[in-house]
Amino acid sequence: MTSTSSSWYSTSAFSYLPRWEPSRYNGADDVAQGGNVGIGEQGSARDRATDSAAAGKERRPAVLRNFDISYIGVCAPQIWIYCIAHRSDGALGEVALGVPLYLALSATMAVVMMLVLRGCVPSLRRLAWPLAVVQGLASVALVVPLLPASPSASIFYAVAAALAGAGVAWLYLQWAPFFASSGAKDVIACVFIAMAVGSALKVPLDMLPAPAAAIVLALLPAVSVALARRADARPVPAGRAPRMFHEVNPTAIPWKILFGVAVYSFAIGAVKGVPVQSDPVPFVALTVVHHGVEIVLAAAMLWWVLVRGRLINFSGLWRAVLLFTAAALFFLPVAGPAAVPWLLLGAGIAQTLVVMLLWAMLADVAHHSTASPLVIFASGWLAYSLPLALGETAGALLGQLESPAIAVTVLAYVVTVTVVLALNDSAFAQRRIFADLDVAAPVPAVFESLDAGCERLGAECGLTVREVEVLQMLVKGRSKSYIAETLFISENTVRSHSKHIYHKLGVHSKQEVLDLLGLGD
């Protein structure tokens, strides 16, 4: 992304796209410049391990090496929408409030998508502050009951919720270009630090009295706009130009994955309208546990990816989160009143994690597409928010049935089936979601040197002949199935060899192995 913050606001549908300048990138596409890979240099494995640790520090995401508070500003709209949905107890009530709010959010996203696809990019910068003011005023109306319960009051609150929904949609879209220009690790750092900070701030905000909370929530839209502009003016330094996997708007959108998200969102919305008997639990305890677990999950994700340098099976993580939600829904009708609040709490935590994963996934897709990030992000939030609103409406109708528990069980079953069919490994693999978290394979020109380096490293660290053969293929980017077929062994045996190799070398990832061979970034 160029340094001019307004370049993507012009009238051309694709004029905002990042212009990749060679001076901004530190390396070539797949291997260090100059061709000197350093294999065969003198020094012990311990010396190279020390160099590897130093290189690991340099491999920290650029967003952390050049940190600015604006990079985690996306937590502002996330805090706003959570607190509005949970604090608003006006004439509409929490469930009914979500319907006009999420419908307006969905309508705004749909309008933006159509405008961009027709070649007209709306000026987010021009409308940002007016909508932030409107959203701030609507926040006060929704948090502090201004009118007694009546039909006219219901209309008033519905209009306020709709205006707030359009405003928060605009806030989300403000962040699309920044995240689309950031790499996978930078996005994960921003998203999950924002998740941790946002969850920490929700705790005191939940405790504030309504007037004080209304003031804070009224200011959050303006804070989000200011931080989004600051982040746009200070783009994260890029390491290399991204490979463009998707070039046309319709094909850039991960429809199959979004279908799974839509079914999940509908089920969550429907559950809100189904009455379930539960015992009262102290509000402070629920709030602290809820947001405390979210902070722990965000910290674990950051530690695993950024500190340990490990990969994450995101398709497996998606399925685990959604299946956990399905299990909570399944046991909800049969659990005792004492367990119901905690089952709902678990589903709420899972919902927060789904939103964070959705945001990171949309950013990764937009990063590897020449399509407008506005279209990609709008399609993602449309798939989440519209089914949520429809689900809340359906839930209110299901709640009037004589046996609403049966409806909840059916929803749990539908979520389970959808997860299995729509969110499988092939769906993520075909979209190359988070492919950048893996290490780029060396080019074939250095394969001969790699083989020699692996043999030398094997001699120093006591690897067996078979382990050296496996290591030589691993560092060339070969898959476990390829290695198994080539060496006539099972994939489980390849995994076992890999574990032994990493243990003997004292490393935890393929990148650390490449560092030992002198192929670090």
N, C-alpha and C positions, 0 to 999 in steps of 0.2 A: 504494500500500500504506500502510495506516495506521501510525502510529508505534508502536503496541503490538505487540510481537514475537510474542505468542501468539494473535493474533486468528484465524489460519487453522488452529489446532489443535483447534478445537471439533468437535462431533459432526456438524454439518451438512456435507454434501458440498460445498457451495459457500460456506460462511460465511467461508472464508479469503480470498475474492477481494478484490482491491484495491478500496477504496472511494475513488473519485476525488474529491478535495476541491478545489473551485475555487481555494482559497488556495494550493495547491501548484503551480499551473501559471502560467507566465509569459506565455502568449499564447493567442489563440483557436485554433480548429482548423486553419485554413489560412492565415491572414493576420494581421499584427500588429493589435493592438487600436487602436481610435480612428479608423481609416479614413484617417489622414493618411499616405500612402505616401511622401511626400517627393519625388515626381517633379516635376522642373521647378525644384528648388532651385538657387540660384546656386552656382557653383564649377566648377572644371575637372575633367576626367576623372582627372587625377593626384590631385587632392584626394579625389575619391570613391574612388579606388583605395587611398589611405591609410586612409580610413574602412573600406574593405572588409577591409584587413588586420587592423584592430582588431576588426572584427566577426568575422573568422575565428577570432581567439583566443577570443571568446565562444562560438563554435560548437564548441569542443572538447567532447567528451563530458562530461557531468556527473560521470561516474565519475573523470575525471582532474582536473576542477576541485575536486572534493571527495574526493580520493583517501583511501582507507583500506586498510590491508594486507589486511583481511578480504575485500575485493572479488576478490582473486586466489587466495583460499584453496582454490578448486576444484582447484588443482594438487596438493593433498595426496593425495586419493584416486587421482588419475591417476598420481602418482609411485609410490604404493603398489602399484597393480595391475600396473604395468610391471615394477617391481623384483621383485615376488613371482613373476611369470611367467618372469622371466629369471634369477633367482638360485636358485630352488627346485630343488635337484637331489637330493631325497630318494629314497626307495624307488620313488616313482611315476614320477619323471622329469618333464621339463618339459611334454611333450605330454600325457601322461596326467593331470598335475596340473590342466591347464586344463579338462578335462571336468567333474569335480565342482564346480570353482570357478564356471565359467560356467553350469552347469546350476542351481546353487543361486542364483546371481545372477538368472537368468531366472525361476526359480520365485518368488523374492521379489517381483520386479517384477510378475509375473502375479497374485499374491495381492493386492498393493496395488491393482492396476487393478480387480480384481473387487470388492474391498471398497469402493472409492470409487464405482464405478458402481452399487453396491447402496445407496449413501447412507451409508456408514460410513467416515469418514476416520480412518485409524490415527494414533495419537499418536506422531509422529516424535520429538517432544521427550522423551517419557517413556522410549522405548526406545533413544534415541541412545547414552547413556553405557554402559548394560549391553552393547550390541552392540559398542561401540568397545573395551571391555575384552576381550570374547570374541575379536574380530578381532585385537587386539594379541597375545593369547596364541597364537592360531593362527599368526600371523606368525612367532613364534619357533620354533614346531614345524616350520614349512615351510622356514625358511631354515637352521636349524641341525639337521642330522640327529641325532635322538635315539635312533633304533632301528636295528638292523641290518636288512638286507633280509630280509623274510619275509612270508608272507601276512597275518599279524596287523599287521605294520608298514604294509603297503599299505592296510589298512582304516583304520588310525590316521591316515595322511596324507590319505586320501580324506575322512574326517570333518572333519579340520582344514581342508582346502580348501573343503569345503561350508560350514562355519561362516564362514570368511573371505569366501566369495562372498556369503552373506546379509548380512554386515556391510558390505561395500563397496556393495551395492545400496542399503542404508539411507543410507550416506554420500552417494551420488549424489542420492537423493531429498531429502536435507536441503537441497540447493542449488536445487531446482526453484522454490520460491516466489520466491527472490531474483532469479533470472534471468528468471522470468516477469514480474516487475514492472519490468524494465529495458528501455529502448529498444534499437534495433538497434545503434547506434554504441557504446552503453555495453556491450552484450553482446560485441561484437567486441573492444573494448578489454580487457575482463576475460578473455575466453577466450584471446586470443593473447598477452597479457602473461603469463597463467598458463602458456601453452604454453612461452614463452621461459624463464621462471623455472624451471618444472619440468624442462625439458631441461637447463638449466645445473646444477641440483641432482642430476640423475641421474648426471652424470659422476663426481663424487667418491663418490657413494653406490655406484656400480658398482665402484669401486676398493676399498671398505672390506672388511676380512675379515668372514667370516660372523657372528661374535658381535656385532661393532660394528654391522653392517648390520641384524641382527635387532633390536637395541635401537631404532635409528632407525625401522624399519618398524613396530615395536610401538607407537611413540608417534604415528605419523602419523594413525591413526584418531581419536585424542583431539584432535589438532591440528585436523583437519577439522571435527569437531563444534564446537569452540570458535570457530573462524573463521566457520562457517556461522551460529551464533547471533549473533555480533557483526555480521555483514553484515545479518542479518534485523533487528537492532535499529537499524541505520544504513542505511536504504534509500536508494538513489540518488535525489537530487531529480529529479522528472520535469518535462519541459517542457510536455507537453500530454497529455491523456487519449488513449489509443490507440483507433483505430477497431477495432471488433469484427467481424472477417471471418467468424469461426466461432463458433457459439453452442451446438451440441450435441456431446456427447462423441464419438460415432462419426465425425461429419463433420469434427471438428477435427483428427483424426489424419491426417497425410499418407500414406495407405496406399501409393500408387503409388511414392513416393520411398523409403519404408521397405522396399518389396519389393526395389528395386535395392540398398539397403544390405544386406539380408539375403543376397542372392545373392553379393555381394562378400565378405561376412563368411564365408560358407560356404567359398568358394574359398580365402580366406586360411587358415582353419582346416585345410582339407584339405592344403594344401601343407606344413604343419608335419609331417605324418605320412609324407610321401613322401621316401624316402632319395635324396639327390643328392650325388654325389661332388664334393668341393671341397678346395682347398688351404688349409692353415692360414694365418690372418692374425693378426698381433698383436692381442690383445684391446684394448689401449689405443688403437691406431689406429682400430679399428672403432668403439669407444665415442665417441671424440672426433669422428670424422667424422659418425657417426650423429646425435648430439645437437647438434653444431655446425651441421649443415645445418638441423635443426629450428629452431634459434634464428634462423638467417638467414631462413628462410621466415616465421616469426612476425613478425620485425622488418619484413620487406618488406610483409606484409599490413597491419601497423599504420601504416607510412609511407604506403602507397598510399591507405588509407581516411581516416586521421585527420590526416595532415600535408598530403598533396596534395589531399585532399577529393574523390578520384575514386570513381566507382562501380565495383563489381566484378560481372562476369557470373558469379554463383555457379553457375548451371547449367553454364556452360562450365568453371568451375573444377572442379566435381565430376567432369564427364566427363573432363577432362584428367588428374586424379589417378587415376581408376579405369582409364582406358585405359593410363596409364603402368604401372599394376600388371599389367594384362593382358599388356602387351608383355614385362614382366619374367618373368611366368610362361611366356609362349610361348618365350622364348629360354633359359629355365632348363635344359630337358633337353638342348639342343644346345650350350650354352656350355661352354667349357673349364673345368676345375676352378679355374683362377685367377680366372675372372670370376664364378663362382657366389656367393661371399660378398658381392660388391658388388651383384649383382642382388637378393639377399635383403635386403641393407641398404636398397636403394632401395625395395623393397616395404614394408619396415618403416617408413621415413620417410613413405611415402604413407599407410600405415595410421594413423599419428599424426595426419596432416592430416585424414584422413577423420573420425576421432573428434572433432577440434576443430570441423570443419564441421557434423557431426551435432549436437553440443552447441549451437552457435550457431543452427542451424535450429530445433531443438526449442524453444529459448528464444523465438525470434521467433514461432513458431506459438502458443505458450502466451501470449505477450504480447498477441496479437490474438484471443484466444478467451475466452469465459466458462466454458469447460470447465476442469476441475481440471488444474493443471499437473502433479500427480502422475500422472494418466492419460496425459498427453501425453509426459512424460519416460519413464515406465515403458514405454509402447509403443515408444518409440524405442530404448531400451536392450534391450528384449526382442527387437526385430528385429535387433539387432547381436550380442547375447551368445548367444542360443540357437543360431542358425546357426553361430556360431564353435565352440561345443561339439560340435554335430553334425558340423561339418566336420572337427574334430580326430579324431573317432571314425572317420569315413569315410576320412580320410587314413591312419590306421593300417591300415585294411583294404586300401586301394589300394597301400600300401607293400609288401604281400605278393605283389602281382602280378608276373609275369615282366617286364612292360613298363610300369612306373609312369610313364614319360615320356609315354606316350600319354594317361594320365589327366590329367597336368598341362596338356598341350596342349588337351584338351577343356575343362578348367576355364577356361583363358584365353579360349577361344572363347565359353563361356557368359557370362563376365563382360563381354566385348565386346558381345554381343547385348543383354544386360540393360541395359547403360549406354545403348545407342542407344534402346531401347524405353521404359525406365522413367525415365531421368534426362534427358529432353529439355527444351527450353525451355518447352514448354507445361505440363509438370508443375509447374515452379516458378512460372510466370506465373499458373496457375489458383489456386495456393495463396497467391499474393502474397508469396512468401518474400522477406524483406529489402526490401520495398517502401519502408520508411521511410528507406532510405539515399538514395533520390531526394528531390528537393525538392518540397514541396507546391505545387501550382499555385495562382496567385493566383485570387481569386474574380472572376467576370465583371464585377462592379461597377467594377473598376479597369482593365478592358481598354483603355478610351479613353485613360486616363492612361499606360498602358503603351506604347501605340502612339506617343504623343507623346514619351515618354521615349526610346524606341528611335530615333526619327527624330533627336532631339537628339544622342544618343550616336553615331549613325551619322555625323552631320555633323562631330562633334568628332574622330572616329577614322578617318575616311576610308572608311566602308563604302559599297559600291555599293548601288544601289536594290534589287537582288535580295537582297543580303545583309541589308538592313534588313527586307525582307519575311520572310525566314527567321527573323531574330532576333525579330521580333514574335510569330511563332508559337511559337518555342522557349520564350520566357519565359511563355507562356500554358499551357505544359504539353502542347503538341501533339506527337504522335509523329512520327517521321521518315516513316512511311508516309502519315500524314494530310497532312503538309506536301507530300510528293511528289504526291499526288493533287490537292491544292488548287492547286498552282502548275504542274501538268502537267510535272513533271520527275521524274527517277529518284531512287531513294533514295540511290544513290551520289553523285549531284549534291548532294543535301541534306547528306550527310556532308562533302563537299568544302567546301560553303559554311560549314558549322558550324566546320570546322577553320580556315578563313580568318578567320571572325568572332572566334573565341577568340584567334587570334594577334594580330589588330589591336587587340583590346580588352586584351590582356595578361592574360587569365584562363585558367583551366583547368577550370571547371565552371559549370553553370547557376546554382548558388548565388552564385558570385562575380559573375555578370552581374546577378543580382537585387540584390546589394549595390551595384553601380554605379548601379543605378536607384533606390536607396533603399528596396528591399524586403527588406533583411536581417532576420534574426530579431530 
